[in-house]
């Protein structure tokens, strides 16, 4: 007799609290996310993937669970999750619906970056007081109204990789800024209440500089905000990441998510902030393995209860997947546990290696799962086909694509800061 999915071993936490020495409060919060993903996200994932429609109901259901406020400090009414706890919770959501988990990350980063991350960085007393007052405005919107924040990042050039200043610009005016520009792959486009836009503050006649990056929350209904283009990609279809256009949008100073200069500090001194896309793919890697084990044991809902586990080729494939999954988990867990200001060279290299490993190995595990399970696993009524397509997108995502990770590892391993060849 098949056991209920909730009771099956392959649906246990990805990171067992005892084995990974998690605190009780961490384990409870991560378990909350896991159960929410299983109960709420999984049944809706296929529909939104087929339609390329944004799962707004998932976000509405997150509100009473407190998950929209997971990284809002406790003193502000949130759950107070730190970087590591958030990443582990996000991985649990990712195993049930990659697109929801990835979109949720865009929302949560508006609170993580303005919360725990900003608290780690130096500010003047005046800037700190203003920042706390401003972020409280955003936190209240989320806690009281369930407001959803997006985080459009990419522009189609080198800005998202941190090489040049953002082309989206904010011209200072009385009481705020006039913002103009374009963001592509803007997840939650048309669904978010606020867009957390990274842009360059630039007075008339001034040169653009990465040091002048602003992080502004732009109301979705502000005059000059529009969403254009189609969305019909290979994977991550339910993120609905269309193009966001900003034309002479007035944004109040109260909408600053970070004080001037703090984002540049964070990008250079808190590099693990760019690892927050990886939890989704850690979850997808686990999901591909989970599917394979359940399928070969004849326990996959929607398929006949036929066991296929007795074949040596299947056993070897599962063993190889297990080894790759455990290697990925160990490296990734170490990297997210080292997140802090001013990490060492070795810690930064490990973060790049973890990002690369998760993004590449999630798809490699999913590909092996498809081959191992066979032709029936290709059908869209089963989740593996979606997991495979979603997992293929990870290595392409800025700011740390798989190629960028390799480039930086090679360069930074061979050169100390300031070193050049004669």
C-alpha positions in Angstrom: 0.0 0.0 0.0 1.3 3.5 -0.8 1.9 5.8 2.1 0.5 9.3 2.0 3.0 11.8 0.5 3.2 13.8 3.8 4.5 10.7 5.5 7.0 9.5 2.9 10.7 9.7 3.8 11.5 11.7 0.6 9.3 14.5 1.9 11.4 15.0 5.0 13.1 18.4 5.5 15.9 19.0 3.0 18.3 19.9 5.8 17.6 17.8 8.9 17.6 20.1 11.9 19.7 17.7 14.0 22.3 16.9 11.3 22.8 20.5 10.3 22.6 21.8 13.9 19.7 24.2 13.4 18.3 26.1 16.3 14.8 25.2 17.4 13.3 28.5 16.1 15.0 28.0 12.8 13.7 24.5 12.4 10.1 25.6 13.3 10.1 28.4 10.7 11.6 26.2 8.0 9.1 23.5 8.7 6.3 26.0 8.4 7.6 26.8 4.9 7.9 23.2 4.0 4.3 22.4 5.0 3.0 25.5 3.3 4.8 24.5 0.1 3.4 21.0 0.2 -0.1 22.0 1.1 -0.5 25.2 -0.9 2.1 25.5 -3.7 2.4 22.0 -5.1 -1.3 21.6 -6.1 -1.3 24.9 -8.0 2.1 24.7 -9.7 1.1 22.9 -12.9 -1.7 25.2 -13.7 0.3 28.4 -13.5 3.2 26.9 -15.4 0.9 25.9 -18.3 -0.7 29.3 -18.4 2.4 31.3 -17.6 0.2 33.1 -15.1 1.4 34.6 -11.8 0.3 32.7 -8.7 -1.1 35.7 -6.8 -3.2 33.4 -4.6 0.0 31.8 -3.3 1.2 35.3 -2.1 -2.2 36.1 -0.6 -2.1 32.8 1.3 1.5 33.6 2.5 0.2 36.7 4.3 -1.6 35.1 7.2 1.2 32.5 7.5 3.7 35.4 8.1 5.8 34.3 5.2 5.7 37.7 3.5 7.3 39.1 6.6 9.8 36.3 7.2 12.8 38.6 7.2 11.2 41.6 8.8 12.8 42.1 12.3 10.8 40.8 15.2 10.7 44.2 16.8 8.9 45.4 13.7 6.3 42.6 13.8 8.0 40.1 11.4 9.4 36.6 11.9 13.0 37.9 12.1 14.7 35.2 10.0 18.4 35.7 9.4 20.1 35.1 6.0 20.7 31.4 6.6 17.2 30.7 7.9 15.6 32.5 5.0 17.7 30.5 2.5 16.7 27.2 4.0 13.0 28.1 4.1 13.2 29.3 0.4 14.7 25.9 -0.6 11.7 24.2 0.9 9.3 26.3 -1.1 11.4 25.8 -4.2 11.0 22.0 -4.1 7.2 22.5 -4.5 7.0 25.4 -7.0 10.2 26.9 -8.3 8.5 29.9 -9.8 6.7 30.9 -6.6 9.9 30.5 -4.6 11.9 32.6 -7.0 9.2 35.3 -7.1 9.0 35.2 -3.3 12.8 35.8 -3.1 12.3 39.1 -5.1 9.7 40.2 -2.4 11.7 39.0 0.6 14.9 40.7 -0.5 13.3 44.1 -0.1 13.0 43.3 3.6 16.2 41.3 4.0 18.4 43.9 2.4 16.8 46.8 4.2 16.7 44.8 7.5 19.4 42.4 8.7 21.8 43.2 5.9 21.6 47.0 6.3 21.9 46.6 10.1 25.3 45.0 9.5 26.6 48.1 7.6 27.9 51.3 9.0 25.7 54.5 8.8 25.7 57.8 10.4 23.3 58.2 13.3 21.1 60.5 11.2 21.0 58.0 8.3 20.3 55.1 10.6 17.3 56.9 12.2 15.9 57.9 8.9 16.4 54.4 7.5 14.6 52.8 10.4 11.7 55.2 10.0 11.5 54.6 6.3 11.7 50.9 6.3 9.0 50.8 9.0 6.6 52.3 6.4 7.4 49.4 4.0 7.2 46.8 6.7 3.7 48.0 7.8 2.4 47.7 4.3 3.5 44.1 4.2 2.4 43.1 7.6 -0.9 45.0 7.7 -2.0 44.8 4.0 0.0 41.9 2.6 1.7 44.3 0.1 3.9 42.5 -2.4 7.3 43.9 -3.4 9.2 43.0 -6.6 12.9 43.5 -7.3 13.5 44.2 -11.0 17.2 44.0 -11.6 18.3 43.3 -15.1 18.5 45.9 -17.9 20.1 43.8 -20.7 23.6 45.1 -20.1 26.5 44.8 -17.7 24.8 46.8 -14.8 23.2 43.7 -13.3 26.5 42.0 -13.1 27.9 45.0 -11.1 30.3 46.2 -13.9 28.7 49.5 -14.7 26.1 51.9 -13.3 22.5 51.1 -13.7 21.0 52.7 -16.8 17.7 53.4 -15.0 18.3 56.8 -13.5 16.8 58.9 -10.7 17.1 62.7 -11.0 16.8 64.4 -7.6 14.0 66.9 -7.3 12.3 68.6 -4.3 10.9 65.8 -2.0 12.2 62.9 -4.1 13.3 61.7 -7.5 12.1 61.6 -11.1 12.9 58.0 -12.3 13.2 56.9 -15.9 14.5 53.6 -17.4 13.7 50.0 -18.3 14.0 46.7 -16.4 13.8 43.4 -18.3 12.9 40.0 -16.7 11.0 42.0 -14.1 9.5 39.1 -12.1 6.0 39.8 -10.6 5.4 42.4 -13.3 1.8 43.4 -13.2 1.3 41.6 -9.8 3.5 43.5 -7.4 2.2 46.5 -5.4 5.7 48.0 -5.3 8.8 47.6 -7.5 12.1 47.8 -5.6 14.1 49.4 -8.4 17.9 49.7 -8.4 18.8 52.9 -10.2 21.5 55.5 -10.5 21.0 58.9 -8.8 22.3 61.4 -11.3 22.0 65.1 -11.2 21.9 67.1 -14.5 25.5 67.1 -15.9 26.8 64.6 -13.4 28.5 61.3 -14.5 26.9 58.0 -13.7 28.6 56.0 -10.9 27.9 52.7 -9.3 28.5 54.5 -6.0 25.3 56.5 -6.5 23.0 53.5 -6.8 19.6 54.0 -5.1 17.2 51.3 -4.0 13.7 52.8 -4.4 10.2 51.3 -3.9 8.1 52.5 -6.8 4.3 52.1 -6.4 2.9 50.0 -9.3 0.1 52.5 -9.8 2.4 55.5 -10.0 2.0 57.7 -13.1 4.6 56.7 -15.7 4.9 53.0 -14.7 3.9 50.4 -17.3 4.5 46.7 -18.0 4.9 45.6 -21.6 5.8 42.6 -23.7 4.9 38.9 -23.7 6.1 36.1 -21.4 6.3 32.7 -22.9 9.7 31.2 -21.7 11.1 27.7 -21.4 10.9 27.6 -17.6 10.0 29.7 -14.6 6.9 30.6 -16.5 4.8 31.6 -13.5 7.3 34.3 -12.5 5.7 36.4 -15.2 8.9 38.5 -15.7 7.8 41.0 -18.4 9.5 44.3 -19.1 8.9 47.2 -16.7 9.0 50.7 -18.2 9.5 53.9 -16.0 8.9 57.2 -17.7 9.4 60.3 -15.6 8.0 58.6 -12.5 8.0 60.8 -9.3 9.2 58.8 -6.3 9.1 60.3 -2.8 12.2 60.2 -0.6 10.1 58.1 1.8 10.3 55.2 -0.7 14.1 54.8 -0.3 14.7 51.2 0.8 18.3 52.0 1.7 20.0 55.3 2.4 22.4 56.8 -0.2 25.6 54.8 -0.5 24.4 51.8 1.4 23.5 49.6 -1.6 27.0 50.1 -3.0 28.5 49.2 0.4 26.4 46.1 0.5 27.3 45.0 -3.0 31.0 45.3 -2.3 31.1 44.3 1.4 28.2 41.8 1.7 28.5 39.7 -1.5 26.4 36.8 -0.2 23.4 39.0 -0.8 23.5 37.8 -4.4 23.2 34.2 -3.3 19.5 34.5 -2.6 18.4 33.2 -6.0 20.1 29.8 -5.3 17.7 28.4 -2.6 15.0 27.9 -5.2 17.4 25.7 -7.3 18.5 23.9 -4.2 14.9 23.0 -3.7 14.5 22.0 -7.3 17.5 19.6 -7.1 15.9 18.0 -4.1 12.5 17.8 -5.9 14.1 16.0 -8.9 15.7 13.4 -6.6 12.5 13.1 -4.5 10.5 12.4 -7.7 12.9 9.7 -8.9 12.8 7.8 -5.6 9.0 7.9 -5.4 8.6 7.0 -9.0 11.0 4.0 -8.9 9.3 2.8 -5.6 5.9 3.0 -7.4 4.7 5.7 -5.0 4.3 8.6 -7.3 0.7 10.0 -7.4 -0.8 9.9 -10.9 1.1 6.8 -11.9 0.4 3.1 -11.5 1.9 1.5 -8.4 4.6 -0.3 -10.4 8.0 -0.7 -8.8 11.1 -0.2 -10.9 13.7 -0.1 -8.2 15.0 -3.6 -8.7 17.0 -2.8 -11.8 20.7 -2.2 -11.2 20.9 0.6 -13.8 18.2 2.5 -11.8 19.9 1.9 -8.5 23.2 3.2 -9.9 21.5 6.3 -11.3 19.9 7.0 -7.9 23.2 6.5 -6.1 24.9 9.0 -8.5 22.1 11.5 -8.0 22.3 11.1 -4.2 26.0 11.7 -4.2 25.7 14.8 -6.4 22.8 16.1 -4.3 24.7 15.7 -1.0 27.8 17.3 -2.4 25.7 20.3 -3.5 23.9 20.5 -0.2 27.1 20.4 1.9 28.8 23.2 -0.1 25.8 25.4 -0.3 25.0 25.1 3.4 28.5 26.0 4.3 28.4 29.1 2.0 25.1 30.4 3.3 26.3 29.9 6.8 29.3 32.2 6.1 27.3 35.2 5.0 28.5 38.3 6.7 30.1 41.7 6.0 33.6 41.6 4.7 34.0 37.9 4.1 37.5 36.4 3.5 38.7 35.6 0.0 38.1 31.9 0.6 34.6 32.5 1.7 33.8 34.6 -1.4 35.3 31.9 -3.6 33.2 29.3 -1.8 30.1 31.4 -2.4 30.8 31.6 -6.1 31.5 27.8 -6.1 28.2 27.1 -4.3 26.2 29.3 -6.6 27.7 27.6 -9.7 27.2 24.1 -8.2 23.6 24.6 -7.3 22.6 26.2 -10.5 24.4 23.6 -12.7 23.7 20.5 -10.5 20.0 21.2 -10.2 19.6 20.7 -13.9 22.1 17.9 -14.1 20.1 16.0 -11.4 16.8 16.8 -13.2 18.2 15.6 -16.5 19.4 12.3 -14.9 16.0 11.9 -13.3 14.2 12.2 -16.6 16.5 9.6 -18.2 16.2 7.3 -15.2 12.4 7.4 -14.9 11.9 7.1 -18.6 9.4 8.3 -21.1 6.3 8.7 -18.9 8.2 11.3 -16.8 8.2 13.7 -19.8 4.4 14.2 -19.6 3.2 17.6 -18.2 0.8 16.0 -15.8 3.8 15.0 -13.7 6.1 17.5 -12.0 9.5 16.3 -13.3 9.1 17.9 -16.7 8.4 21.3 -15.1 11.3 20.8 -12.6 13.6 20.1 -15.5 12.6 23.2 -17.4 12.7 25.4 -14.3 16.1 24.1 -13.3 17.6 25.0 -16.6 17.1 28.7 -16.0 19.3 29.0 -12.9 22.7 29.2 -14.6 21.5 32.1 -16.7 20.5 34.4 -13.9 22.3 37.6 -13.1 24.1 38.9 -11.2 26.0 35.6 -10.7 25.5 33.5 -13.8 27.4 30.2 -14.0 29.8 31.8 -16.5 30.4 34.9 -14.2 31.0 32.6 -11.3 33.7 30.7 -13.2 35.3 33.9 -14.4 35.5 35.4 -11.0 36.8 32.2 -9.3 39.6 31.8 -11.8 40.6 35.5 -11.7 40.3 36.0 -7.9 42.1 32.7 -7.1 45.1 33.7 -9.3 45.3 37.4 -8.4 45.3 39.3 -5.1 43.6 42.7 -5.1 45.6 45.2 -7.1 47.9 42.6 -8.7 48.6 42.9 -12.4 50.8 41.1 -14.9 53.8 43.1 -16.2 
